[in-house]
């Protein structure tokens, strides 16, 4: 999911994909950059927990944290991905 995902829409999607709420069926990969993780992720987690949905959360720290090095190569600051 990205930082653009609405928490209520995420819950609805999980309910559609796993109507019986079976453990191990849904893995949510968060791809939103370090700053958005701090701001947006807690809202998504709270909504899913409130709904009682059983999911596995995974973070993709490389996504959304790219900067261009002086030599022109794409890289990521260590502090942003840790």
C-alpha positions as CSV (number, residue, x, y, z in Angstrom):
1,X,0.0,0.0,0.0
2,X,1.1,3.6,-0.6
3,X,0.6,6.7,1.4
4,X,-2.4,7.5,-0.7
5,X,-4.3,4.4,0.6
6,X,-7.4,5.4,2.6
7,X,-7.7,3.3,5.8
8,X,-11.3,2.5,5.3
9,X,-10.6,1.4,1.7
10,X,-7.9,-0.9,3.0
11,X,-10.2,-2.5,5.4
12,X,-12.9,-3.0,2.7
13,X,-10.3,-4.6,0.4
14,X,-9.1,-7.0,3.1
15,X,-12.7,-8.0,3.8
16,X,-13.2,-8.7,0.1
17,X,-9.9,-10.7,-0.3
18,X,-10.2,-12.6,2.9
19,X,-13.9,-12.7,4.0
20,X,-13.3,-15.4,6.5
21,X,-10.4,-13.6,8.1
22,X,-8.1,-16.6,7.9
23,X,-4.6,-16.0,9.2
24,X,-1.8,-16.1,6.6
25,X,-3.9,-15.0,3.7
26,X,-3.1,-11.2,3.6
27,X,0.3,-9.6,3.5
28,X,0.3,-5.8,3.3
29,X,3.5,-4.4,1.9
30,X,4.0,-0.7,2.9
31,X,5.8,1.3,0.2
32,X,5.6,5.0,1.2
33,X,9.0,6.4,2.2
34,X,10.3,7.1,5.7
35,X,8.4,10.3,6.5
36,X,5.1,8.9,5.2
37,X,5.6,5.8,7.3
38,X,5.7,7.9,10.4
39,X,2.6,9.9,9.4
40,X,0.4,7.6,7.4
41,X,1.1,4.0,8.5
42,X,-0.3,4.4,12.1
43,X,-3.7,5.3,10.6
44,X,-3.7,2.2,8.4
45,X,-2.6,-0.1,11.2
46,X,-5.3,1.3,13.6
47,X,-8.1,0.8,11.0
48,X,-7.1,-2.8,10.3
49,X,-6.8,-3.6,14.0
50,X,-10.2,-2.0,14.8
51,X,-11.8,-4.1,12.1
52,X,-10.2,-7.2,13.7
53,X,-8.5,-8.2,10.5
54,X,-5.6,-10.6,10.7
55,X,-2.8,-9.5,8.4
56,X,1.0,-9.6,8.1
57,X,2.7,-6.2,7.7
58,X,5.9,-5.8,5.7
59,X,7.8,-2.7,5.0
60,X,9.7,-1.9,1.8
61,X,12.2,0.7,3.1
62,X,13.9,1.1,-0.3
63,X,10.8,2.5,-1.9
64,X,10.2,6.2,-1.6
65,X,13.6,7.0,-0.1
66,X,15.6,7.5,-3.2
67,X,17.9,10.5,-3.7
68,X,20.4,11.3,-6.5
69,X,24.0,11.2,-5.5
70,X,26.4,13.8,-6.9
71,X,27.7,11.3,-9.4
72,X,24.1,10.9,-10.7
73,X,23.4,7.4,-9.3
74,X,20.2,6.7,-7.3
75,X,20.9,5.9,-3.7
76,X,19.1,5.8,-0.3
77,X,20.2,7.5,2.9
78,X,20.9,4.9,5.5
79,X,19.0,6.7,8.2
80,X,15.8,6.7,6.0
81,X,15.9,3.0,5.4
82,X,16.8,1.7,8.8
